[in-house]
């Protein structure tokens, strides 16, 4: 499975971005799909998790501002990010879990200026 993330960029605090993650496999059949981020000098952290047939979960720091979703017809995962803050800066990775394996996208840089 290949995942291709895109949509990152430079935005001012308070702005919005939408990240996309195109999958080579059916996103409808994924057990879970998620977005992680890694800030400079920090460990990679889970930002949002979408479980097939289950709830969506978000890191406390992004609740109410970020929304994870998927388009099954396009086999694409999204992360809508609103009211961005400088602390949201980092490389964002999409990931998907199919059957017994997790796959990662290549990452897309998000930079939020104050």
Backbone bond lengths (Angstrom), bond angles and torsions (degrees), N, CA, C in turn:
res aa  C-N    CA-C-N  psi(-1)  N-CA   C-N-CA  omega(-1)  CA-C   N-CA-C  phi
1 X - - - 1.467 - - 1.528 108.39 -
2 X 1.329 115.03 134.24 1.460 120.13 176.65 1.518 109.60 -115.25
3 X 1.327 115.55 137.44 1.448 122.42 178.42 1.517 108.29 -121.76
4 X 1.320 116.80 130.50 1.462 122.48 -177.75 1.529 108.95 -121.41
5 X 1.323 115.93 107.05 1.467 120.98 -179.92 1.521 110.78 -89.28
6 X 1.310 115.00 147.54 1.463 120.98 177.87 1.521 109.75 -156.55
7 X 1.321 115.71 171.25 1.453 120.00 174.67 1.515 115.56 105.84
8 X 1.316 117.27 -4.96 1.457 119.15 179.23 1.513 111.28 -70.90
9 X 1.320 115.12 171.18 1.448 119.30 178.81 1.506 111.32 168.92
10 X 1.326 114.84 -168.08 1.453 122.54 178.97 1.517 108.90 -103.35
11 X 1.322 116.09 128.77 1.457 120.74 -178.39 1.520 108.83 -142.19
12 X 1.313 116.11 151.36 1.459 120.23 176.78 1.519 110.77 -79.84
13 X 1.298 115.94 154.79 1.462 120.68 176.77 1.528 109.25 -55.00
14 X 1.315 114.70 137.55 1.456 120.54 -177.10 1.520 113.25 92.68
15 X 1.313 117.01 -10.84 1.454 121.19 -179.40 1.514 113.22 -83.46
16 X 1.324 114.77 -175.70 1.461 121.32 -176.62 1.522 110.99 -132.39
17 X 1.319 114.76 151.36 1.454 122.83 172.55 1.517 108.73 -144.35
18 X 1.317 115.45 151.38 1.458 120.13 172.60 1.519 108.91 -122.01
19 X 1.309 115.71 120.78 1.457 121.25 176.66 1.515 109.16 -92.61
20 X 1.319 115.29 145.72 1.457 121.33 177.41 1.522 109.28 -124.48
21 X 1.313 115.26 151.36 1.466 121.02 178.61 1.523 106.80 -140.41
22 X 1.313 115.86 104.97 1.457 121.06 -179.68 1.523 109.40 -86.58
23 X 1.320 115.86 130.50 1.464 121.26 -176.95 1.521 111.10 -109.84
24 X 1.328 115.40 146.43 1.462 119.97 177.26 1.521 111.52 -86.36
25 X 1.330 115.96 -6.07 1.463 121.19 176.92 1.519 109.07 -119.49
26 X 1.310 115.39 168.49 1.458 120.15 -178.59 1.516 110.71 -68.39
27 X 1.330 116.27 121.08 1.460 119.31 177.78 1.516 110.83 -71.53
28 X 1.331 116.68 -20.72 1.455 120.22 178.89 1.529 111.13 -68.09
29 X 1.325 116.37 -27.36 1.457 119.90 -177.72 1.525 113.04 -93.93
30 X 1.313 116.96 -1.49 1.460 119.45 178.01 1.521 109.74 -71.23
31 X 1.317 116.76 139.94 1.470 119.99 175.53 1.527 109.96 -66.59
32 X 1.318 115.02 -45.49 1.450 121.04 176.68 1.524 109.17 -144.63
33 X 1.331 114.87 154.34 1.450 121.22 170.13 1.523 106.64 -135.58
34 X 1.321 115.17 147.27 1.451 117.33 -171.62 1.526 111.85 -153.95
35 X 1.319 112.80 165.65 1.457 121.58 173.10 1.531 107.66 -122.38
36 X 1.309 114.76 134.31 1.454 122.62 174.37 1.529 107.53 -119.77
37 X 1.311 115.90 163.69 1.457 119.06 172.05 1.524 109.07 -142.81
38 X 1.308 113.66 155.52 1.458 119.87 177.99 1.515 108.90 -136.32
39 X 1.327 114.69 115.53 1.456 120.87 177.10 1.524 108.63 -86.22
40 X 1.325 117.28 157.26 1.471 120.35 179.42 1.524 111.71 -54.87
41 X 1.306 116.23 127.69 1.449 121.03 177.46 1.516 115.41 76.44
42 X 1.316 116.58 6.52 1.468 120.16 -178.57 1.523 110.78 -121.71
43 X 1.297 114.48 163.90 1.465 119.61 178.10 1.523 110.38 -77.28
44 X 1.299 114.88 156.18 1.463 119.87 175.65 1.528 108.71 -66.41
45 X 1.323 116.57 136.50 1.457 120.78 -179.29 1.523 110.75 -128.29
46 X 1.322 114.32 150.64 1.454 120.39 177.04 1.520 109.39 -76.46
47 X 1.320 115.74 130.21 1.460 121.42 179.90 1.530 110.40 -102.42
48 X 1.332 116.58 -47.50 1.466 120.33 -176.98 1.521 109.13 -151.45
49 X 1.315 114.32 142.75 1.464 121.35 -176.92 1.517 109.56 -131.85
50 X 1.322 114.93 131.79 1.455 121.06 176.35 1.520 107.65 -118.56
51 X 1.316 116.13 120.41 1.459 121.51 179.97 1.517 109.21 -107.38
52 X 1.313 117.40 127.41 1.454 120.39 179.11 1.522 110.06 -60.61
53 X 1.327 115.34 123.46 1.456 119.91 -179.33 1.509 114.11 77.67
54 X 1.330 115.77 6.31 1.452 120.12 -177.77 1.511 112.11 -131.37
55 X 1.308 117.15 -170.85 1.465 120.63 -176.75 1.526 112.27 -79.53
56 X 1.323 114.70 168.99 1.452 121.28 170.75 1.530 107.47 -98.16
57 X 1.286 115.62 138.80 1.463 120.28 -179.00 1.529 109.78 -123.85
58 X 1.328 114.86 145.05 1.460 120.80 -177.37 1.520 110.17 -133.10
59 X 1.310 114.55 150.44 1.451 119.48 170.36 1.523 108.25 -63.98
60 X 1.310 116.28 146.51 1.471 120.41 -177.79 1.525 111.20 -56.74
61 X 1.303 116.64 -34.94 1.460 120.86 -175.31 1.532 113.52 -69.73
62 X 1.335 117.39 -15.84 1.468 119.34 -177.68 1.531 112.75 -117.54
63 X 1.303 117.59 -2.88 1.462 120.69 -178.94 1.524 110.32 -57.19
64 X 1.335 114.50 134.76 1.456 119.66 179.73 1.511 114.05 84.57
65 X 1.336 116.84 -10.19 1.470 120.37 -179.80 1.529 111.92 -116.77
66 X 1.325 117.44 -33.40 1.470 121.67 -177.50 1.524 109.79 -109.10
67 X 1.327 115.33 147.90 1.461 121.19 176.73 1.524 109.49 -135.59
68 X 1.309 115.62 125.35 1.467 120.73 176.03 1.525 108.91 -97.52
69 X 1.322 115.42 139.99 1.459 119.80 179.55 1.523 108.58 -155.23
70 X 1.311 115.62 169.49 1.464 119.47 176.91 1.516 109.76 -142.88
71 X 1.317 114.77 149.20 1.448 122.35 175.93 1.529 106.19 -111.46
72 X 1.305 116.22 107.80 1.462 120.25 -174.91 1.524 111.86 -69.40
73 X 1.306 116.80 -30.68 1.468 119.61 179.74 1.525 110.92 -68.74
74 X 1.335 115.89 -32.94 1.464 120.83 -178.61 1.524 112.41 -98.08
75 X 1.337 116.43 -3.27 1.465 120.43 -176.10 1.523 111.24 51.32
76 X 1.311 115.37 47.99 1.461 121.33 -175.88 1.532 110.66 -131.41
77 X 1.311 113.93 137.38 1.466 122.31 175.32 1.522 107.94 -102.38
78 X 1.329 116.92 143.75 1.465 121.45 -179.29 1.519 111.02 -126.27
79 X 1.311 113.99 157.00 1.453 121.08 168.85 1.522 107.04 -136.61
80 X 1.319 115.53 106.87 1.457 120.98 175.90 1.521 108.05 -86.43
81 X 1.320 116.39 122.36 1.462 121.31 -176.55 1.522 109.17 -119.22
82 X 1.321 116.05 117.87 1.460 121.95 -179.97 1.519 110.14 -116.11
83 X 1.304 115.21 161.92 1.462 121.44 178.45 1.535 110.91 47.41
84 X 1.293 115.81 52.67 1.455 120.61 -175.80 1.516 112.05 -66.39
85 X 1.325 115.17 146.23 1.454 122.57 -178.39 1.536 108.97 -120.93
86 X 1.309 117.54 156.48 1.475 119.23 178.35 1.525 113.09 -54.78
87 X 1.319 116.54 -32.86 1.467 119.53 179.86 1.525 113.25 -71.84
88 X 1.325 117.61 -5.66 1.468 120.72 174.45 1.535 111.28 -83.59
89 X 1.305 116.90 -5.05 1.464 121.14 179.66 1.514 111.40 -61.05
90 X 1.328 115.51 136.96 1.453 120.57 178.09 1.518 111.05 161.77
91 X 1.305 114.89 179.90 1.459 120.84 173.59 1.525 107.73 -92.83
92 X 1.303 115.49 126.73 1.464 121.56 -177.35 1.530 109.46 -102.82
93 X 1.313 114.82 130.99 1.459 122.14 -178.94 1.528 110.03 -119.34
94 X 1.313 116.11 137.22 1.451 119.05 170.75 1.529 107.99 -96.86
95 X 1.300 114.86 154.43 1.459 120.74 179.99 1.516 109.23 -147.61
96 X 1.310 114.88 150.49 1.454 119.89 177.41 1.514 110.04 -140.26
97 X 1.311 115.01 147.14 1.466 120.82 -178.79 1.528 107.64 -119.26
98 X 1.324 114.00 114.03 1.464 120.48 177.97 1.526 108.61 -116.63
99 X 1.270 116.19 125.92 1.470 123.22 176.93 1.527 110.00 58.05
100 X 1.342 116.93 -93.55 1.466 119.50 -176.22 1.521 112.77 -125.28
101 X 1.310 117.91 7.02 1.459 120.03 -175.19 1.518 111.93 -129.86
102 X 1.342 114.53 145.00 1.463 121.28 174.79 1.521 108.05 -103.33
103 X 1.318 115.05 139.31 1.450 121.74 178.93 1.526 109.07 -122.05
104 X 1.351 114.68 146.90 1.456 120.14 -177.07 1.523 111.27 -119.43
105 X 1.329 115.13 145.85 1.446 120.75 168.95 1.515 109.54 -84.12
106 X 1.318 117.15 176.72 1.460 121.18 -172.45 1.520 114.13 -85.85
107 X 1.303 118.37 -9.70 1.458 120.31 179.29 1.509 113.18 94.88
108 X 1.316 115.22 145.05 1.465 121.31 176.40 1.529 107.68 -137.84
109 X 1.318 116.20 135.28 1.465 121.64 -173.45 1.522 111.09 -82.06
110 X 1.325 115.64 130.74 1.460 122.10 172.71 1.525 107.26 -119.44
111 X 1.316 116.06 125.28 1.458 121.74 178.41 1.518 108.78 -124.72
112 X 1.319 115.69 123.29 1.462 121.50 -179.88 1.519 108.34 -112.35
113 X 1.303 116.24 118.72 1.461 120.49 -179.40 1.522 110.36 -94.17
114 X 1.318 114.53 148.12 1.475 119.20 -177.85 1.521 111.01 -89.39
